[in-house]
């Protein structure tokens, strides 16, 4: 009976236009893709600086594998913390301006480790309503009181903080929201954290490497200090072009996470070859102003090209450019029409976004050409 129930639920997802479909690519990550022998221009990837297939990272990973092997063999706290891991943590601390950094295998695991290590029962987490799924799950895992405030609404957050009797308070937010592309009001969040003696945990998965001076992230973009109550999480699977994540913060806080973050303690350390690739990636990020300027040019080209059409672009200043459509089936229809034209743009539907806000999520990278973006603009204008 359970199999029939599951099949019925899968069928219901398909009927509602909510079933996700996985495609297998025949090319490395980049603007050019091939699926089932079909050439496509991809606007799906979060490889914002075009580093995922960069020769410098490939060479660094290859040399790292020859020197350090492929696997780490154990968790960081047993015997899996190799010299490249230590070098990467030090370089990340220097790069972000914090006292220490701690590596995690993924951004999801970082968030699941950070929040429950800092708060629990009798504590409270104050979270933006549009936070990433990993942050939502982290709050549930912590067993702290979950209080959500309207997206970016500092006044609503202030009221919740003022009314809370919680022993410890933690403000939790994406820095760049992954489906809207807008920025959290980080200066206001830090001011409230200071005033109400709260932790501030920021997930900068989509800002690290892209925003701020030398790509140092959203904290640098807003010129905020490396405050003691601030924890900064960044990921390596997007602008950094590889895989993994880190959290940076005050020495005492990072020491505590090293002892209490279960997703750090009880998992095998990432490959040392990846750590070697990331050391090279940080160099390219720091010297990558030309890549970032190129990205801003392409964002302007897309937004200017779709101005005056029926397509509603959300007010995003980042590489994430959502085209709001609303209806699930209509969004799939438009994505399918683009796909037939050789343009791969993902259709994002509930539960990833709220009901009635299905959208195309256009992701631009510094590796896209003017001609590729022009093809997307022309196709969307035609479909409008």
C-alpha positions, 0 to 999 in steps of 0.5 A, spaced: 500 500 500 505 504 501 508 504 494 501 506 491 501 512 496 507 514 494 506 513 486 499 517 488 503 523 491 508 523 485 503 523 480 499 529 484 506 533 484 506 532 476 499 534 475 500 540 479 506 542 475 511 541 481 515 535 479 522 536 479 526 533 473 533 531 473 538 532 467 545 529 466 550 534 463 555 531 458 559 538 459 563 541 465 560 546 468 560 552 464 555 557 459 555 551 454 551 545 456 549 538 452 544 534 455 542 528 451 546 530 445 542 537 445 547 543 445 544 548 450 546 555 453 545 554 460 543 560 465 542 555 471 549 555 474 551 559 480 558 559 478 558 566 478 565 568 476 566 562 471 571 558 476 568 551 476 572 549 470 578 554 470 585 551 468 588 554 475 583 550 479 584 544 475 592 544 476 591 546 483 587 540 484 591 535 480 597 537 484 594 537 490 591 530 489 598 528 487 601 530 493 596 529 498 591 524 495 584 524 494 581 522 501 582 525 507 581 518 511 577 521 517 574 527 520 578 533 522 578 532 529 581 525 528 586 525 523 583 528 517 585 535 518 591 536 513 596 541 511 592 544 506 585 544 510 589 548 515 592 553 510 585 554 507 582 556 514 588 561 515 587 564 508 579 564 509 580 568 516 585 573 513 581 574 507 574 575 511 577 579 516 575 574 522 580 571 527 578 564 525 575 560 520 572 553 520 571 548 514 565 544 513 563 539 507 557 543 505 553 549 506 547 545 508 552 542 513 555 548 516 548 551 517 545 545 521 552 545 525 552 552 527 545 554 529 544 548 534 551 549 537 549 556 539 542 555 541 537 550 544 531 550 548 529 556 552 532 560 546 529 563 540 531 564 533 529 570 529 529 568 522 527 572 515 521 568 512 525 567 505 531 564 508 534 558 505 531 551 507 538 549 510 537 555 515 530 553 516 532 546 518 537 548 522 532 552 527 528 546 527 534 541 529 536 546 534 529 546 538 529 553 540 523 557 539 522 559 532 520 566 530 520 569 523 519 576 521 517 579 514 522 579 509 527 584 510 522 588 515 527 590 521 521 594 524 518 587 525 524 584 527 525 589 533 518 588 535 520 580 536 526 581 539 523 586 544 518 582 546 522 575 547 524 573 554 529 568 551 535 566 555 539 567 548 537 570 542 540 569 535 538 573 528 539 568 522 538 571 515 541 569 508 545 575 505 543 574 498 536 571 498 537 565 493 530 565 489 529 573 489 537 575 488 536 581 493 540 583 499 538 583 507 539 589 510 545 587 514 547 594 517 540 594 521 541 586 523 547 588 526 545 594 530 539 590 532 544 584 534 548 589 538 542 592 542 538 586 544 545 582 545 543 577 540 548 572 535 547 574 528 549 568 523 549 570 516 549 565 510 553 569 504 552 563 499 551 567 494 555 573 496 562 570 497 566 572 492 562 576 488 560 582 493 564 587 496 572 589 495 576 583 492 569 579 493 570 579 500 562 578 501 556 581 503 559 584 510 565 587 506 559 590 501 556 594 507 563 595 510 561 592 516 566 590 522 568 583 524 564 584 530 564 578 535 557 577 535 557 576 528 558 569 524 559 569 517 558 563 513 560 562 506 560 556 501 565 554 495 560 551 490 558 557 487 563 563 486 569 559 488 568 554 483 569 548 487 565 545 493 564 545 501 563 551 506 566 555 512 564 559 517 568 565 520 568 569 527 571 570 533 576 565 536 572 563 542 566 562 538 569 558 532 573 554 538 566 552 541 563 550 534 569 546 533 567 542 539 560 542 539 558 543 531 555 535 530 556 536 522 563 538 523 565 533 528 562 527 526 563 527 518 569 525 514 573 532 512 573 534 505 578 532 500 585 535 501 585 536 493 579 540 493 582 545 499 588 546 494 584 548 489 580 553 493 587 556 495 588 557 488 580 560 487 581 565 493 587 568 489 583 568 483 577 571 487 581 577 490 584 579 483 577 578 480 575 585 479 575 584 471 570 578 472 566 582 477 565 588 472 563 583 467 558 580 471 555 587 472 555 588 465 551 582 463 546 583 469 545 590 466 544 588 459 539 583 461 535 588 465 535 593 460 533 588 454 527 586 458 525 593 460 518 595 457 516 587 456 510 584 460 516 580 464 517 582 471 524 582 474 524 582 481 529 588 484 535 584 484 542 587 484 546 580 484 547 575 479 540 572 480 535 575 476 528 572 477 523 573 472 516 572 476 511 569 472 506 566 478 502 560 475 506 553 475 504 551 469 505 557 465 512 557 468 514 550 465 511 552 459 515 558 458 521 554 460 520 549 455 519 554 450 526 557 452 529 550 452 526 548 445 530 554 443 537 552 446 536 556 452 536 552 459 533 556 464 530 553 470 523 553 472 522 555 480 516 553 483 513 551 490 515 549 495 522 553 493 518 559 493 511 561 495 505 559 492 503 563 486 510 566 485 513 561 480 519 564 476 524 563 471 531 563 475 536 566 471 543 565 473 548 569 470 556 568 470 562 572 468 563 566 463 557 568 459 558 572 452 554 578 450 551 574 444 548 569 449 545 574 453 542 577 447 539 570 445 536 570 452 533 577 451 530 576 444 527 569 446 524 572 452 521 578 448 519 574 443 515 569 448 512 576 451 
